[in-house]
């Protein structure tokens, strides 16, 4: 690509409106799931199980996700209290353990210099990557 093509591509993709992709739900129980294609897929039926401190992410519409529908998002089930705890970590960190996220990712969490944004990222991604 030429420099002009790179610039045009960056401007185009930078102008695309952000669309929420993951809906976070605090809960004590989650749908029973099975693994398929590296994802948790909810089983048919009403059966649930305790969340037990896990993060379980499932497709909103497994049939559409299977077809790679770019408009079919995910539900992230998290333990009750996780959102409040996350807000505390974002703004204050955990003294002696975790630095406040805003230090590296800016107050809007969209990134700071070469550090990428984390706003809108999957909770399981953040749990794996942003706890150092």
N, C-alpha and C positions, 0 to 999 in steps of 0.2 A: 504494500500500500504506500502511496505517496504521503507526504506530510499533510497535504490538503485533505486527502481522503481520511486520514486518521483524525484530523481535527473535525471534519464533518461528521464522522461516526461518533466521536466523543460528544459533540454538541447534540446530535440526535438522541443518543441514549441518555444523556444527561437531562434532556427535556421530557422524557417519558415519565408520566405521573406514577408515583409509588402506589401500589395496590396492596392492601393487607393480604397476607398469604396464610398466616397462622392465627387461629383464634385460641386464646388461652382460657382454660376453664379450671378453676380451683374446685377440687372434689376429694372426697374420702374414698370413693369407689370408681372404678373404670370398667368399660365394657371388656369382657373376655376377648382376647385376641389370639391370632396365629401369625407366625412369620411367613411372609411371602415376598419374594423379590427384595429382600433387605428392609421391608417395612412391616410394621404391625398392622394387621387388617382386623377390624372388629368381626367377631363371629356373628352369624345370624342369630337372632333371638335376644331375649332380655337379660341373659346372664351377665353378672358383674363380679368383680373381685376387688379386694382392698388395694389401694394404690401403694401403700407401704413405702412412702418416701421416694418413689420413682417418678420419672417423667415419662409419660406414654403419649407418643404422637401417632395419630391415625389419620388417614385421608378422610375428608368430609364426605366424599363420594367415591368409594373404592372402585366402582365400575368406570367412572370417568377418569380417575387417576390411572387406572390400568391402560387407558387409551391415550395417556399423556396429555389430557386436557389442561391447558395452561391456566384455566379459570377455576379449576377445582383445587381448593386449598386444603389445609390440614387443621385438625384440632389437637392442641397440646394440653393434655390433662396433667395438672400439677397438684401437689398436696396443698391443702387449705393453709393459707398464710404465706404462700410462696411469693405472691405479687408484692405484698408489703415488705417482706424480707429483701426482695430484689430491689425495691426502691431504696431501701437503706443502704444496700451494698453499692448501688449506682452513685449515691450522693456522699456517703461517708466511708464506705468500705467496712472491713472488719479489722480493727486495730491489731497489728502484729501478724495478720494472716493475709488479708486481701486489701489491695489499694482500691480507692474509689474509682469506679469505671470512668468517671468524668475526667480524671487526670490524663488518661491516654486517648479517650474517644470523644472528648469535648462535651459541653453541657447538653447539647442536643443529641448526643450519641451517634452523630453522623460521621465521625472520624476527625482526626486532627493531623494534618500533614500527611506523612506516609502511613499513619495508623488508620486501618479501615473502620468504617462505621459498624455499629452493632444494633442500631435501632431496627426493629422488625425482624431480627434474626430468630431462629428457632430456639426455644428454651434449652433443648438438649445440646445444641451447638454451643450455647453460651456456657452451660454447665461444664462442658468438656474443655473449652478453649479459654475462657475468661476468668479463671479462678486462681490465677497466679499473681 
